[in-house]
Amino acid sequence: MTDDERAVREMIDLWMSATKIGDLATVLSLMTDDVVFMVPGQEPFGKEAFAARSEGMKGVEIDGRSEVQELQVLGDWAYMRNHILMTATFENSGKTIRRSGYTLSILRRGNDGKCRLSRDANLLATQPDWSK
């Protein structure tokens, strides 16, 4: 594993741990200002909309894991195929939603030398509750 690949994996680990503790400032620092997110059934959205959606998730405990399936670093750019499993538990109801699926992400190195998320196609889907 190259230093660049290790740095990208560490960024993903930081994203996941910051998400778990609700550290939105850290998560936002891991994306470019012109980031674009694509999710099924919605128009693409950027950093400001991501922040607003995250603020709307107060009272939701999020946990998950990320498994990098493929990672290629090409100079100042990288792409990654990733599998994510996450749960969101709503404090007010105790209800838990499980989602899993793949993402295809493009990362770009900034002037400070750090790679940040630039484009993300997120294909996570809600998993059925088999306990019923």
N, CA, C and O atoms as a MOPAC input file, in Angstrom:
PM7 MOZYME 1SCF
protein

 N      0.84900 1    -1.17600 1     0.00000 1
 C      0.00000 1     0.00000 1     0.00000 1
 C      0.89600 1     1.24100 1     0.00000 1
 O      1.84900 1     1.33500 1     0.77400 1
 N      0.57300 1     2.18700 1    -0.88000 1
 C      1.36400 1     3.41400 1    -0.95600 1
 C      0.94300 1     4.38600 1     0.14700 1
 O     -0.10500 1     4.21800 1     0.77100 1
 N      1.77200 1     5.39900 1     0.37500 1
 C      1.42500 1     6.44100 1     1.35400 1
 C      0.13200 1     7.14100 1     0.96800 1
 O     -0.68000 1     7.46000 1     1.83700 1
 N     -0.07300 1     7.38900 1    -0.33400 1
 C     -1.29700 1     8.04600 1    -0.80000 1
 C     -2.52700 1     7.17900 1    -0.51000 1
 O     -3.55000 1     7.68700 1    -0.04900 1
 N     -2.43000 1     5.89200 1    -0.77500 1
 C     -3.55200 1     4.99000 1    -0.49900 1
 C     -3.84400 1     4.94400 1     1.00000 1
 O     -5.00400 1     4.94400 1     1.41200 1
 N     -2.80000 1     4.90600 1     1.79900 1
 C     -2.96200 1     4.88900 1     3.25400 1
 C     -3.65000 1     6.17400 1     3.72100 1
 O     -4.51500 1     6.13000 1     4.59500 1
 N     -3.27300 1     7.30600 1     3.14800 1
 C     -3.87300 1     8.59100 1     3.52600 1
 C     -5.36500 1     8.63000 1     3.18200 1
 O     -6.16500 1     9.15700 1     3.95400 1
 N     -5.73500 1     8.08000 1     2.03800 1
 C     -7.15600 1     8.03400 1     1.65900 1
 C     -7.92000 1     7.14100 1     2.62800 1
 O     -9.01000 1     7.50900 1     3.06600 1
 N     -7.38700 1     6.00100 1     2.96500 1
 C     -8.04600 1     5.09300 1     3.90600 1
 C     -8.18300 1     5.74300 1     5.28800 1
 O     -9.19600 1     5.56600 1     5.96400 1
 N     -7.17100 1     6.48600 1     5.69600 1
 C     -7.25300 1     7.19600 1     6.98200 1
 C     -8.32100 1     8.28100 1     6.93200 1
 O     -9.00700 1     8.52300 1     7.92500 1
 N     -8.46800 1     8.94100 1     5.77300 1
 C     -9.51400 1     9.95300 1     5.62700 1
 C    -10.89100 1     9.30700 1     5.76600 1
 O    -11.77100 1     9.86600 1     6.42000 1
 N    -11.08500 1     8.14400 1     5.16200 1
 C    -12.36300 1     7.43500 1     5.25700 1
 C    -12.63100 1     7.03200 1     6.71300 1
 O    -13.75400 1     7.17300 1     7.19700 1
 N    -11.61400 1     6.53700 1     7.40100 1
 C    -11.77500 1     6.17700 1     8.81300 1
 C    -12.15600 1     7.40200 1     9.64300 1
 O    -13.01400 1     7.31400 1    10.52300 1
 N    -11.52000 1     8.54700 1     9.36600 1
 C    -11.84100 1     9.77900 1    10.08200 1
 C    -13.27600 1    10.20200 1     9.79200 1
 O    -13.99700 1    10.60500 1    10.70500 1
 N    -13.70100 1    10.11700 1     8.53200 1
 C    -15.08300 1    10.45100 1     8.15000 1
 C    -16.06700 1     9.60400 1     8.95900 1
 O    -17.03000 1    10.12500 1     9.52100 1
 N    -15.81600 1     8.29700 1     9.01100 1
 C    -16.73100 1     7.38800 1     9.71000 1
 C    -16.76300 1     7.68500 1    11.20800 1
 O    -17.83900 1     7.70700 1    11.80600 1
 N    -15.60500 1     7.91200 1    11.82000 1
 C    -15.58200 1     8.17500 1    13.26300 1
 C    -16.19100 1     9.53700 1    13.57700 1
 O    -16.88100 1     9.67800 1    14.58700 1
 N    -15.95400 1    10.54400 1    12.73700 1
 C    -16.54900 1    11.87000 1    12.95900 1
 C    -18.06300 1    11.81100 1    12.80000 1
 O    -18.79100 1    12.46700 1    13.54500 1
 N    -18.53900 1    11.03200 1    11.84000 1
 C    -19.97600 1    10.86500 1    11.65600 1
 C    -20.59400 1    10.23300 1    12.89200 1
 O    -21.65800 1    10.65300 1    13.34600 1
 N    -19.93600 1     9.23500 1    13.42900 1
 C    -20.46800 1     8.51800 1    14.59600 1
 C    -20.63800 1     9.44000 1    15.79900 1
 O    -21.60500 1     9.30500 1    16.54800 1
 N    -19.70800 1    10.37600 1    15.99300 1
 C    -19.80100 1    11.26600 1    17.15900 1
 C    -20.51200 1    12.58200 1    16.83600 1
 O    -20.63100 1    13.45500 1    17.69500 1
 N    -20.98400 1    12.72000 1    15.59100 1
 C    -21.72000 1    13.92300 1    15.21500 1
 C    -20.85100 1    15.14600 1    14.98300 1
 O    -21.31200 1    16.27400 1    15.15500 1
 N    -19.59700 1    14.93800 1    14.59300 1
 C    -18.65800 1    16.03600 1    14.35800 1
 C    -18.76500 1    16.49800 1    12.89900 1
 O    -17.94500 1    16.13700 1    12.05500 1
 N    -19.78900 1    17.29900 1    12.63000 1
 C    -20.05300 1    17.75300 1    11.26500 1
 C    -18.91100 1    18.60400 1    10.71900 1
 O    -18.59900 1    18.50400 1     9.53300 1
 N    -18.28500 1    19.42900 1    11.53500 1
 C    -17.18100 1    20.27600 1    11.06000 1
 C    -16.06000 1    19.43300 1    10.47300 1
 O    -15.49900 1    19.78100 1     9.43400 1
 N    -15.73300 1    18.33400 1    11.12700 1
 C    -14.67800 1    17.45900 1    10.59700 1
 C    -15.11000 1    16.82400 1     9.28900 1
 O    -14.33500 1    16.79100 1     8.33200 1
 N    -16.33700 1    16.31800 1     9.23100 1
 C    -16.82300 1    15.70500 1     7.99000 1
 C    -16.77000 1    16.72100 1     6.84500 1
 O    -16.31800 1    16.39200 1     5.74900 1
 N    -17.22400 1    17.93700 1     7.08800 1
 C    -17.20900 1    18.96000 1     6.03000 1
 C    -15.78500 1    19.29200 1     5.59500 1
 O    -15.56100 1    19.63200 1     4.43300 1
 N    -14.82600 1    19.19800 1     6.50300 1
 C    -13.43100 1    19.49400 1     6.15200 1
 C    -12.82800 1    18.42500 1     5.25400 1
 O    -11.76500 1    18.63200 1     4.66800 1
 N    -13.49800 1    17.27900 1     5.14100 1
 C    -12.99200 1    16.16700 1     4.33700 1
 C    -13.54700 1    16.16500 1     2.91800 1
 O    -13.33800 1    15.21500 1     2.16300 1
 N    -14.26400 1    17.24600 1     2.55500 1
 C    -14.80000 1    17.36100 1     1.20000 1
 C    -14.38300 1    18.68600 1     0.58700 1
 O    -14.15000 1    19.66800 1     1.29200 1
 N    -14.29300 1    18.70100 1    -0.73700 1
 C    -13.96900 1    19.94000 1    -1.44300 1
 C    -15.16600 1    20.88800 1    -1.36400 1
 O    -16.29100 1    20.46000 1    -1.10900 1
 N    -14.91400 1    22.16300 1    -1.58200 1
 C    -16.01400 1    23.13300 1    -1.55100 1
 C    -17.00900 1    22.88900 1    -2.67600 1
 O    -18.18900 1    23.20900 1    -2.53700 1
 N    -16.54300 1    22.32000 1    -3.80100 1
 C    -17.42300 1    22.07800 1    -4.95100 1
 C    -17.89100 1    20.62100 1    -5.02900 1
 O    -18.24500 1    20.14300 1    -6.10700 1
 N    -17.89400 1    19.92100 1    -3.90800 1
 C    -18.30200 1    18.51300 1    -3.87700 1
 C    -19.70900 1    18.35200 1    -4.46300 1
 O    -20.55600 1    19.23600 1    -4.33500 1
 N    -19.93600 1    17.20400 1    -5.10600 1
 C    -21.25900 1    16.87000 1    -5.63700 1
 C    -21.59900 1    15.46000 1    -5.15900 1
 O    -20.82800 1    14.52000 1    -5.35000 1
 N    -22.78100 1    15.33500 1    -4.52800 1
 C    -23.29900 1    14.04700 1    -4.08900 1
 C    -24.44200 1    13.64700 1    -5.00400 1
 O    -25.28700 1    14.47200 1    -5.35300 1
 N    -24.46500 1    12.38700 1    -5.38800 1
 C    -25.54500 1    11.84300 1    -6.20200 1
 C    -26.12800 1    10.64600 1    -5.48000 1
 O    -25.42000 1     9.69100 1    -5.16100 1
 N    -27.43700 1    10.70600 1    -5.22400 1
 C    -28.14200 1     9.61200 1    -4.56500 1
 C    -29.39800 1     9.32100 1    -5.37100 1
 O    -29.92900 1    10.21600 1    -6.02800 1
 N    -29.88100 1     8.08600 1    -5.33300 1
 C    -31.06700 1     7.73000 1    -6.12200 1
 C    -32.27900 1     8.59100 1    -5.75800 1
 O    -32.53000 1     8.87200 1    -4.58600 1
 N    -33.01700 1     8.99800 1    -6.78000 1
 C    -34.27400 1     9.69600 1    -6.57500 1
 C    -34.17400 1    11.15800 1    -6.21200 1
 O    -35.19000 1    11.78300 1    -5.91000 1
 N    -32.96400 1    11.73100 1    -6.23100 1
 C    -32.79100 1    13.13700 1    -5.88000 1
 C    -31.86700 1    13.81500 1    -6.88300 1
 O    -31.04300 1    13.16900 1    -7.53000 1
 N    -32.02000 1    15.11700 1    -6.99600 1
 C    -31.08300 1    15.88800 1    -7.79500 1
 C    -29.72900 1    15.91200 1    -7.07900 1
 O    -29.68400 1    15.85800 1    -5.85000 1
 N    -28.63600 1    15.99100 1    -7.82600 1
 C    -27.32600 1    16.12500 1    -7.17400 1
 C    -27.31800 1    17.34800 1    -6.25200 1
 O    -27.99000 1    18.34500 1    -6.51600 1
 N    -26.54400 1    17.25100 1    -5.16800 1
 C    -26.46300 1    18.35800 1    -4.21700 1
 C    -25.02700 1    18.53200 1    -3.75200 1
 O    -24.18700 1    17.65200 1    -3.93900 1
 N    -24.76000 1    19.67300 1    -3.14800 1
 C    -23.40300 1    20.02800 1    -2.75100 1
 C    -23.19300 1    20.09400 1    -1.25600 1
 O    -23.98200 1    19.56800 1    -0.47100 1
 N    -22.12400 1    20.74400 1    -0.88400 1
 C    -21.67100 1    20.80800 1     0.50000 1
 C    -22.68400 1    21.50500 1     1.40800 1
 O    -22.94200 1    21.04500 1     2.52000 1
 N    -23.25600 1    22.60800 1     0.93700 1
 C    -24.21700 1    23.35300 1     1.75100 1
 C    -25.45500 1    22.50000 1     2.05700 1
 O    -25.93000 1    22.47200 1     3.19200 1
 N    -25.96600 1    21.81400 1     1.04900 1
 C    -27.13300 1    20.94900 1     1.25100 1
 C    -26.76500 1    19.76200 1     2.14700 1
 O    -27.57000 1    19.34200 1     2.97800 1
 N    -25.56400 1    19.22700 1     1.98300 1
 C    -25.11400 1    18.13500 1     2.85200 1
 C    -25.11600 1    18.59900 1     4.29900 1
 O    -25.59800 1    17.89200 1     5.18400 1
 N    -24.57000 1    19.79900 1     4.54000 1
 C    -24.51900 1    20.34000 1     5.90500 1
 C    -25.92100 1    20.53200 1     6.46800 1
 O    -26.17500 1    20.20300 1     7.62700 1
 N    -26.83600 1    21.06400 1     5.65100 1
 C    -28.20900 1    21.28900 1     6.11700 1
 C    -28.89200 1    19.96600 1     6.44900 1
 O    -29.58900 1    19.86300 1     7.45900 1
 N    -28.69900 1    18.97200 1     5.62100 1
 C    -29.29200 1    17.65500 1     5.88100 1
 C    -28.71200 1    17.04600 1     7.16100 1
 O    -29.42700 1    16.42900 1     7.95100 1
 N    -27.42500 1    17.22800 1     7.34400 1
 C    -26.77900 1    16.69500 1     8.54200 1
 C    -27.28100 1    17.39500 1     9.79700 1
 O    -27.49500 1    16.75000 1    10.82400 1
 N    -27.47100 1    18.70400 1     9.72300 1
 C    -28.01700 1    19.44800 1    10.86200 1
 C    -29.41400 1    18.94100 1    11.20600 1
 O    -29.80400 1    18.93100 1    12.37400 1
 N    -30.16400 1    18.52300 1    10.19200 1
 C    -31.50100 1    17.99600 1    10.40000 1
 C    -31.51200 1    16.60200 1    11.01200 1
 O    -32.57900 1    16.07000 1    11.32100 1
 N    -30.34500 1    16.01000 1    11.18900 1
 C    -30.24500 1    14.66100 1    11.74600 1
 C    -29.90900 1    14.68000 1    13.24200 1
 O    -29.48900 1    13.66400 1    13.79500 1
 N    -30.09200 1    15.82400 1    13.89100 1
 C    -29.87500 1    15.87800 1    15.33800 1
 C    -30.84100 1    14.89300 1    15.98600 1
 O    -31.99400 1    14.78600 1    15.57000 1
 N    -30.38000 1    14.18800 1    16.98600 1
 C    -31.23300 1    13.19300 1    17.62600 1
 C    -31.22100 1    11.84500 1    16.92700 1
 O    -32.02200 1    10.96500 1    17.24200 1
 N    -30.30500 1    11.68600 1    15.97400 1
 C    -30.16500 1    10.40500 1    15.27900 1
 C    -28.73100 1     9.92600 1    15.50300 1
 O    -27.76900 1    10.62000 1    15.17200 1
 N    -28.60900 1     8.73400 1    16.06900 1
 C    -27.28900 1     8.15100 1    16.29200 1
 C    -26.92100 1     7.31900 1    15.06500 1
 O    -27.63500 1     6.39000 1    14.68700 1
 N    -25.79500 1     7.67300 1    14.45600 1
 C    -25.36700 1     6.98900 1    13.23600 1
 C    -24.10500 1     6.18100 1    13.52800 1
 O    -23.17100 1     6.66200 1    14.17000 1
 N    -24.10200 1     4.96100 1    13.04800 1
 C    -22.93000 1     4.10700 1    13.17500 1
 C    -22.76200 1     3.36800 1    11.85500 1
 O    -23.72400 1     3.20600 1    11.10500 1
 N    -21.57300 1     2.93100 1    11.57500 1
 C    -21.38100 1     2.20400 1    10.33100 1
 C    -19.96800 1     1.72300 1    10.15300 1
 O    -19.08200 1     1.94900 1    10.97600 1
 N    -19.80200 1     1.05200 1     9.04200 1
 C    -18.45500 1     0.61600 1     8.67100 1
 C    -18.30500 1     0.73500 1     7.16500 1
 O    -19.26800 1     0.63900 1     6.40400 1
 N    -17.08400 1     0.94300 1     6.77600 1
 C    -16.74600 1     1.15000 1     5.37600 1
 C    -15.69100 1     0.12800 1     4.98900 1
 O    -14.71000 1    -0.07700 1     5.70400 1
 N    -15.90600 1    -0.50300 1     3.85700 1
 C    -14.93700 1    -1.48000 1     3.35000 1
 C    -14.53500 1    -1.07500 1     1.94200 1
 O    -15.31300 1    -1.21600 1     0.99800 1
 N    -13.32400 1    -0.57400 1     1.80800 1
 C    -12.82700 1    -0.16100 1     0.49900 1
 C    -12.65200 1    -1.40900 1    -0.36400 1
 O    -11.93200 1    -2.33800 1     0.00300 1
 N    -13.32200 1    -1.41500 1    -1.51700 1
 C    -13.24900 1    -2.53900 1    -2.44500 1
 C    -12.17400 1    -2.31800 1    -3.51400 1
 O    -11.54600 1    -3.26200 1    -3.99200 1
 N    -11.98300 1    -1.06300 1    -3.87100 1
 C    -11.03100 1    -0.71400 1    -4.92100 1
 C    -10.59900 1     0.72100 1    -4.69400 1
 O    -11.42100 1     1.58900 1    -4.40100 1
 N     -9.31100 1     0.96400 1    -4.83100 1
 C     -8.77100 1     2.31300 1    -4.64200 1
 C     -7.60000 1     2.51500 1    -5.59100 1
 O     -6.65200 1     1.73000 1    -5.60700 1
 N     -7.68200 1     3.57000 1    -6.37400 1
 C     -6.59900 1     3.91800 1    -7.29000 1
 C     -6.27000 1     5.38800 1    -7.10800 1
 O     -7.15700 1     6.24000 1    -7.14700 1
 N     -4.98700 1     5.68500 1    -6.90900 1
 C     -4.52700 1     7.06600 1    -6.81000 1
 C     -3.75200 1     7.37100 1    -8.08000 1
 O     -2.83100 1     6.64600 1    -8.45700 1
 N     -4.14400 1     8.45900 1    -8.73300 1
 C     -3.54200 1     8.86400 1   -10.00500 1
 C     -3.12600 1    10.32600 1    -9.88900 1
 O     -3.89000 1    11.22000 1   -10.25200 1
 N     -1.93500 1    10.57100 1    -9.39000 1
 C     -1.47000 1    11.94300 1    -9.19600 1
 C     -2.28100 1    12.63800 1    -8.11600 1
 O     -2.34400 1    12.16400 1    -6.98100 1
 N     -2.90800 1    13.76800 1    -8.46500 1
 C     -3.70500 1    14.53900 1    -7.50900 1
 C     -5.14600 1    14.06700 1    -7.42900 1
 O     -5.96300 1    14.69600 1    -6.75600 1
 N     -5.47200 1    12.97600 1    -8.10000 1
 C     -6.82800 1    12.45100 1    -8.12300 1
 C     -6.82000 1    10.99500 1    -7.64800 1
 O     -5.81100 1    10.29800 1    -7.75000 1
 N     -7.95400 1    10.56100 1    -7.13300 1
 C     -8.12000 1     9.15600 1    -6.76700 1
 C     -9.57900 1     8.78900 1    -6.98400 1
 O    -10.46900 1     9.63500 1    -6.90200 1
 N     -9.80600 1     7.51600 1    -7.26200 1
 C    -11.18100 1     7.02700 1    -7.26800 1
 C    -11.25600 1     5.80800 1    -6.37300 1
 O    -10.27700 1     5.08900 1    -6.17200 1
 N    -12.45500 1     5.60000 1    -5.84000 1
 C    -12.63800 1     4.53600 1    -4.87900 1
 C    -14.02400 1     3.93300 1    -5.02300 1
 O    -15.01600 1     4.64500 1    -5.17800 1
 N    -14.07500 1     2.61300 1    -4.96800 1
 C    -15.32900 1     1.87800 1    -4.86900 1
 C    -15.35700 1     1.31100 1    -3.45600 1
 O    -14.41000 1     0.66700 1    -3.00500 1
 N    -16.45700 1     1.56500 1    -2.77700 1
 C    -16.53100 1     1.32900 1    -1.35300 1
 C    -17.85600 1     0.64700 1    -1.01500 1
 O    -18.87200 1     0.94100 1    -1.64500 1
 N    -17.86600 1    -0.25000 1    -0.04100 1
 C    -19.11500 1    -0.81700 1     0.46100 1
 C    -19.33600 1    -0.28200 1     1.87100 1
 O    -18.44000 1    -0.33100 1     2.71400 1
 N    -20.54100 1     0.23000 1     2.11600 1
 C    -20.86200 1     0.83000 1     3.41200 1
 C    -22.06200 1     0.11400 1     4.00900 1
 O    -23.02800 1    -0.20700 1     3.31800 1
 N    -21.97500 1    -0.12600 1     5.30100 1
 C    -23.09100 1    -0.63200 1     6.09000 1
 C    -23.29300 1     0.36900 1     7.21200 1
 O    -22.36000 1     0.64800 1     7.96400 1
 N    -24.50500 1     0.91800 1     7.33900 1
 C    -24.74800 1     1.91400 1     8.38000 1
 C    -26.09100 1     1.69400 1     9.04200 1
 O    -27.01300 1     1.11900 1     8.46300 1
 N    -26.17300 1     2.16900 1    10.27500 1
 C    -27.43200 1     2.16100 1    10.99800 1
 C    -27.69900 1     3.57500 1    11.50000 1
 O    -26.77900 1     4.31100 1    11.85700 1
 N    -28.96100 1     3.93300 1    11.51800 1
 C    -29.40200 1     5.21600 1    12.07500 1
 C    -30.47800 1     4.89100 1    13.10200 1
 O    -31.51200 1     4.31100 1    12.77200 1
 N    -30.22200 1     5.27100 1    14.34800 1
 C    -31.17800 1     5.01400 1    15.42000 1
 C    -31.73800 1     6.35000 1    15.89200 1
 O    -30.99500 1     7.25100 1    16.28100 1
 N    -33.04800 1     6.45800 1    15.85000 1
 C    -33.73200 1     7.69200 1    16.21700 1
 C    -33.99000 1     7.69800 1    17.72400 1
 O    -34.68400 1     6.82900 1    18.25300 1
 N    -33.41300 1     8.70300 1    18.41100 1
 C    -33.51100 1     8.76400 1    19.87100 1
 C    -34.95200 1     8.84300 1    20.35500 1
 O    -35.29900 1     8.22100 1    21.35900 1
 N    -35.79600 1     9.60000 1    19.65700 1
 C    -37.16000 1     9.81100 1    20.14200 1
 C    -38.03000 1     8.55000 1    20.05400 1
 O    -38.94800 1     8.38200 1    20.85600 1
 N    -37.75300 1     7.66900 1    19.09300 1
 C    -38.59100 1     6.47800 1    18.92500 1
 C    -37.83900 1     5.17400 1    19.16900 1
 O    -38.45800 1     4.13100 1    19.37600 1
 N    -36.52400 1     5.22700 1    19.14500 1
 C    -35.73100 1     4.00600 1    19.26700 1
 C    -35.68600 1     3.19100 1    17.99100 1
 O    -35.03500 1     2.14700 1    17.94100 1
 N    -36.37700 1     3.66100 1    16.95200 1
 C    -36.40200 1     2.94800 1    15.66800 1
 C    -35.01600 1     2.99000 1    15.02500 1
 O    -34.33300 1     4.01400 1    15.05900 1
 N    -34.61600 1     1.86600 1    14.44100 1
 C    -33.33000 1     1.77500 1    13.75400 1
 C    -33.56200 1     1.44600 1    12.29100 1
 O    -34.33900 1     0.55400 1    11.95000 1
 N    -32.88000 1     2.17800 1    11.44400 1
 C    -32.89600 1     1.92500 1    10.00300 1
 C    -31.50000 1     1.45400 1     9.61200 1
 O    -30.49800 1     2.05200 1    10.00400 1
 N    -31.44800 1     0.38800 1     8.84500 1
 C    -30.18000 1    -0.12700 1     8.34500 1
 C    -30.11500 1     0.11100 1     6.83900 1
 O    -31.06400 1    -0.15700 1     6.10200 1
 N    -28.97100 1     0.61900 1     6.41100 1
 C    -28.76100 1     0.83300 1     4.98400 1
 C    -27.40600 1     0.25600 1     4.61900 1
 O    -26.46800 1     0.27800 1     5.41500 1
 N    -27.31800 1    -0.26200 1     3.39900 1
 C    -26.02900 1    -0.74700 1     2.91700 1
 C    -25.99400 1    -0.62000 1     1.40200 1
 O    -27.02300 1    -0.51700 1     0.73400 1
 N    -24.78200 1    -0.63000 1     0.89200 1
 C    -24.59600 1    -0.56000 1    -0.54700 1
 C    -23.23200 1     0.00000 1    -0.89500 1
 O    -22.34500 1     0.12100 1    -0.05000 1
 N    -23.09700 1     0.33300 1    -2.15400 1
 C    -21.81300 1     0.77000 1    -2.68600 1
 C    -21.80500 1     2.26000 1    -2.98000 1
 O    -22.84100 1     2.87100 1    -3.24200 1
 N    -20.62000 1     2.81800 1    -2.93000 1
 C    -20.40100 1     4.18700 1    -3.38500 1
 C    -19.26700 1     4.15800 1    -4.40400 1
 O    -18.39100 1     3.29500 1    -4.35900 1
 N    -19.30300 1     5.10200 1    -5.30400 1
 C    -18.19800 1     5.32800 1    -6.22200 1
 C    -17.79900 1     6.77500 1    -6.02800 1
 O    -18.59600 1     7.68200 1    -6.27100 1
 N    -16.57800 1     6.99500 1    -5.59500 1
 C    -16.14500 1     8.32600 1    -5.18000 1
 C    -14.90700 1     8.77100 1    -5.93500 1
 O    -14.04600 1     7.96800 1    -6.29300 1
 N    -14.84500 1    10.06500 1    -6.16500 1
 C    -13.66300 1    10.70200 1    -6.74100 1
 C    -13.11800 1    11.65900 1    -5.69200 1
 O    -13.85400 1    12.46100 1    -5.11600 1
 N    -11.82400 1    11.56100 1    -5.45600 1
 C    -11.16600 1    12.42500 1    -4.48600 1
 C    -10.13900 1    13.30000 1    -5.20100 1
 O     -9.58000 1    12.91200 1    -6.22700 1
 N     -9.90400 1    14.47900 1    -4.64500 1
 C     -8.93700 1    15.41100 1    -5.24800 1
 C     -8.01800 1    15.94000 1    -4.15500 1
 O     -8.46900 1    16.29200 1    -3.06400 1
 N     -6.72200 1    15.99200 1    -4.46100 1
 C     -5.73400 1    16.52500 1    -3.52900 1
 C     -5.76200 1    18.05300 1    -3.59400 1
 O     -5.73100 1    18.64100 1    -4.67500 1
 N     -5.82100 1    18.67800 1    -2.43000 1
 C     -5.81700 1    20.13100 1    -2.35000 1
 C     -4.40400 1    20.68500 1    -2.29600 1
 O     -3.43000 1    19.93300 1    -2.26200 1
 N     -4.30200 1    22.00500 1    -2.28800 1
 C     -2.99800 1    22.66900 1    -2.20600 1
 C     -2.24900 1    22.31800 1    -0.93200 1
 O     -1.02400 1    22.43100 1    -0.87600 1
 N     -2.98700 1    21.88800 1     0.09900 1
 C     -2.36300 1    21.50000 1     1.36300 1
 C     -1.87200 1    20.05200 1     1.34300 1
 O     -1.32300 1    19.57600 1     2.33600 1
 N     -2.06300 1    19.34700 1     0.22600 1
 C     -1.59800 1    17.97400 1     0.09400 1
 C     -2.59300 1    16.92100 1     0.55200 1
 O     -2.32500 1    15.72700 1     0.41800 1
 N     -3.74600 1    17.33700 1     1.09600 1
 C     -4.73700 1    16.38200 1     1.59900 1
 C     -5.77500 1    16.04400 1     0.53500 1
 O     -6.23800 1    16.91400 1    -0.20300 1
 N     -6.12900 1    14.77000 1     0.47200 1
 C     -7.19300 1    14.33300 1    -0.43300 1
 C     -8.53600 1    14.57400 1     0.23600 1
 O     -8.71800 1    14.31900 1     1.42700 1
 N     -9.47400 1    15.07500 1    -0.56800 1
 C    -10.83000 1    15.32100 1    -0.08100 1
 C    -11.82400 1    14.75700 1    -1.09100 1
 O    -11.52700 1    14.62300 1    -2.27800 1
 N    -13.01200 1    14.43200 1    -0.58600 1
 C    -14.07100 1    13.93600 1    -1.44400 1
 C    -14.52800 1    15.04600 1    -2.38200 1
 O    -14.82200 1    16.15800 1    -1.94400 1
 N    -14.58400 1    14.73800 1    -3.67400 1
 C    -14.99100 1    15.71600 1    -4.68300 1
 C    -16.31600 1    15.33100 1    -5.35400 1
 O    -17.14900 1    16.19800 1    -5.61800 1
 N    -16.51200 1    14.04400 1    -5.62900 1
 C    -17.74800 1    13.54600 1    -6.23400 1
 C    -18.08300 1    12.22000 1    -5.57100 1
 O    -17.19500 1    11.42400 1    -5.26800 1
 N    -19.38000 1    11.98900 1    -5.34700 1
 C    -19.77600 1    10.76100 1    -4.66900 1
 C    -21.11200 1    10.28400 1    -5.20000 1
 O    -22.11400 1    10.99500 1    -5.12200 1
 N    -21.12200 1     9.08000 1    -5.73900 1
 C    -22.35800 1     8.42500 1    -6.16500 1
 C    -22.66000 1     7.35700 1    -5.12500 1
 O    -21.94700 1     6.36000 1    -5.01100 1
 N    -23.73100 1     7.58200 1    -4.36700 1
 C    -24.06400 1     6.76700 1    -3.20900 1
 C    -25.27000 1     5.89500 1    -3.53900 1
 O    -26.35000 1     6.40800 1    -3.83200 1
 N    -25.08600 1     4.58600 1    -3.49100 1
 C    -26.15000 1     3.64900 1    -3.85000 1
 C    -26.63900 1     2.85200 1    -2.64900 1
 O    -27.10400 1     1.72400 1    -2.81000 1
 N    -26.54300 1     3.41600 1    -1.45000 1
 C    -27.04400 1     2.71400 1    -0.26700 1
 C    -28.55500 1     2.57600 1    -0.33700 1
 O    -29.25800 1     3.49200 1    -0.76400 1
 N    -29.04300 1     1.41800 1     0.08600 1
 C    -30.47000 1     1.14500 1     0.10900 1
 C    -30.87500 1     0.66600 1     1.49300 1
 O    -30.08600 1     0.03400 1     2.19600 1
 N    -32.09300 1     0.96400 1     1.87600 1
 C    -32.62000 1     0.53300 1     3.16100 1
 C    -32.77500 1    -0.97900 1     3.15400 1
 O    -33.28200 1    -1.56000 1     2.19500 1
 N    -32.33100 1    -1.60900 1     4.23600 1
 C    -32.40300 1    -3.06200 1     4.37800 1
 C    -33.68100 1    -3.42000 1     5.13200 1
 O    -34.07600 1    -2.70100 1     6.05000 1
 N    -34.32700 1    -4.51300 1     4.75800 1
 C    -35.55600 1    -4.90800 1     5.47100 1
 C    -35.25400 1    -5.28800 1     6.91600 1
 O    -34.15900 1    -5.74300 1     7.24600 1
 N    -36.25100 1    -5.08900 1     7.76100 1
 C    -36.16300 1    -5.49700 1     9.15900 1
 C    -36.64700 1    -6.94100 1     9.25700 1
 O    -37.84800 1    -7.20500 1     9.20600 1
 N    -35.70700 1    -7.87000 1     9.39700 1
 C    -36.04000 1    -9.28900 1     9.40500 1
 C    -36.51200 1    -9.76800 1    10.77400 1
 O    -36.87500 1   -10.93400 1    10.93500 1
 N    -36.50800 1    -8.86300 1    11.76900 1
 C    -36.89700 1    -9.28600 1    13.11500 1
 C    -38.43300 1    -9.39300 1    13.26900 1
 O    -38.91100 1    -9.93400 1    14.26700 1
 N    -39.19200 1    -8.89100 1    12.30500 1
 C    -40.65400 1    -8.91100 1    12.41300 1
 C    -41.22300 1   -10.22500 1    11.93500 1
 O    -42.43900 1   -10.41500 1    11.95500 1

